Amino acid sequence: MEYIPSKLLTTAVDNFSKLPGIGRKTALRLVLDLLKRDTSTVNALAESLVNLKKNIKTCRVCGNLSDEETCSICANPRRDRATVCVVENIRDVIAIEQTGTYKGTYHILGGLISPIDGIGPGDLNIPQLSDRIGDGGNVNELIFALSANMEGDTTCFYLSRLFSDKVNKISQIARGVAFGGDLEYTDEVTLARSLETRTVYNA
């Protein structure tokens, strides 16, 4: 049976343990560490989290997190706006950006098609991607950088059928990313090579 000598401590541990990957032992260790720190440090942490929740924005173009209405990638005139890398979530954008090799823009779907989980195309940010592509030829290539699993492959297939007649080139990152693996856990070298050796999807 768990023993924690304070209700205040218990409440803090309960809240920390709600975070992904944080068990109760880790939560207790974090809370006890915070108790050792000076009040200004704890206040700064609390204020930064409240400020983040209150003021963070979603990029109106790609769905990335941003301090402004348009994220720094979409607002950068040196990025190739004709090339759009389609990813599942923001963690995937971070993973690809850390490779330092990709110079295009992104589109964040916010998930993958998964009928078994009740997630269909209507639950993803596909209409926003369709608006970006339009009929004006603004997007020349779509790169699918989705996790190498059944849901990722299903989503790739659906999107390729949807946009095959609107985009000149549709490609998918190479299978250097092992099947069943999440993109965010792939090392930078493998991920960079997978982008560079991507295969054409709509040939």
N, C-alpha and C positions, 0 to 999 in steps of 0.2 A: 504493500500500500504506500502511495506517495505521501511524503511528509514535507510540507512547506509551512514555515512558522508564522506566516502573515497572509491575511486576506488580500492586502494590497499587492504583495509579491505574487500570490496566486493569480490575481487578475491580470497582472502584467505578463506572466508566463503564458496564461491562456491566450492572450492576444498575439504574442510573438509566435506561438506554436500554430497559429492559423496560417502563417506564411508558408508557401511551398518549400519543401525540403528542410523545414525546421521542426524537429521533434521536440518533445518536452524537455529532454535533458539539455539540448542545445539552447532552447529558449531560456531555461533557467540560468545557464552559463552566461548568456548575453545580458540578461536582466541584472544578474549579480555584478557583472563587469560595469554596467552603467551606473550602478549604485556607488561604485568606487570612484567614479569620475566627478569632476566639479560640476556644480549646477549649470554654469554657463554652457558647458559642452552638451549636457543633456537638453537644455533649452534650445540650443542651436539645431540639434538633431530633430527635435519635435517641430520647431518652426519650419525647418526645411521640408519636412514631410507634409505639413499642412499647406505650405505655400505651393508645393508640387501639385498636390491634389486640387487646389483651388485654381491655379493659373496655367497648368499644362494644357496645350492645345493639340488637336489632331490636324495635321496638314490637309488642307482642302484639296490638294492635288493627288497625293499618294497615300495618305492615311498614316504617315509617320508621326511620331511624337515631336512636338516643336514648341518653342517659346513664342513663335509668331504664327500667323494664319498659314504661312507657307514655310515649309521646313528649309533648312540650310542647303540641302541637296537639290531640291526643286528650284530654289532661288538662285543657285549657282549658274551663271551664264556659261561656264566652261564644261558643264555636264552635257552629255549627249542626250537630248530630249527625245530623239527619234528611236532610242533603244530603251526599252522598259523591261526590267527584271521583276518578274512576278514571284512574290514570296508569301509565306503563310503569315508571318508575324514580325514584329519589330525586332525581336532577337535575331532573326535571320538577316535583317538589314545590317545590324551591328556586326554579325559574323562576316558578311561579305565585305563590308567597309574595312574591316581589319586586315583584309588581304592586300589592300592598296592597289588592286589591279583593275577594278571595274570603274568605268568612267561614265556610265549611263545613269538612268534614273530608276526608280522602283515603283511598284504598286503592291500594297499590302492587302491581301485578301481577308485577313481576320479569321482564318480557319481553312479547313479542307472539306471537300464533299465527303460525307460519311453517312450513308443511308442507315447503317446499323445504329448510329448515334442520333439519328433524326436530323442530320445537318444536310440541307440541300443547297443548290445554287442560290436560291433566294435568301439564304442566311449569310451569304458572303458579299464582299464589296465588288461584285462583278458589274453592276450597272455603272459604277464610277469608272471602271476600266473601259467599259464600252463607250462612255462619254469621251474619254481621253483619246481613244482610237478614232471614233467618229467615222466619217466618210471622206475626210480631207487628206488622208495620207500623212498625218502628223507623226504617226508611229510606224517606223520601218521594220523593227524587229521586236518580237516578244521573246524573252528568255524565261523559261520555266525553271525556277530554282526552288523546287518543293521537295520535301522529305521523301526519301526513297522507300516508300511503303505503298500499300494498296490504296490508301486515301489520296496520297500524292499523285499516283498514277491515274486514278479516276478523275481527279481534278484537272490534270494535264490533258487528258483525252477530251473532257468536256470543253475546256477552253479552246483547244486546238480546233475542234469542230465549229465552235461558235465564231472564231475570229479568222479562220483559214482564208476567207475571201476578202478580208479587210486589211490584212498585214502581209507585206511581201515575204517575210521570213519568220518562222516560229521555230525556236530551238529549245533544247533541254540540256541542262548541265550533264556532263559525262558521269558515268557510273563509278567514278572514283569514290563517290559517296556510297558506302555500302547499303544494300537493300535492307530496309528496316531501321536505318539510322536517321536520327534527327539532324537537320542541317546545323543547328546551333552548336552541336557537340563535335562537329567535324573540324580537324585541325586546319590551320590557315593555308598551308602549302597544298594539301589535298583539295581544298575548296577552290583555291586560285586556279589550280590545274584543271579542275572540273569545269570552271567557267571558260577558260581559254580553249579547251577541247570539246566544247559543247557540240551536240549533234543536232542536225536539222530535223525538226519534228514534222514539217508539212511538205517534205520533198515529194 
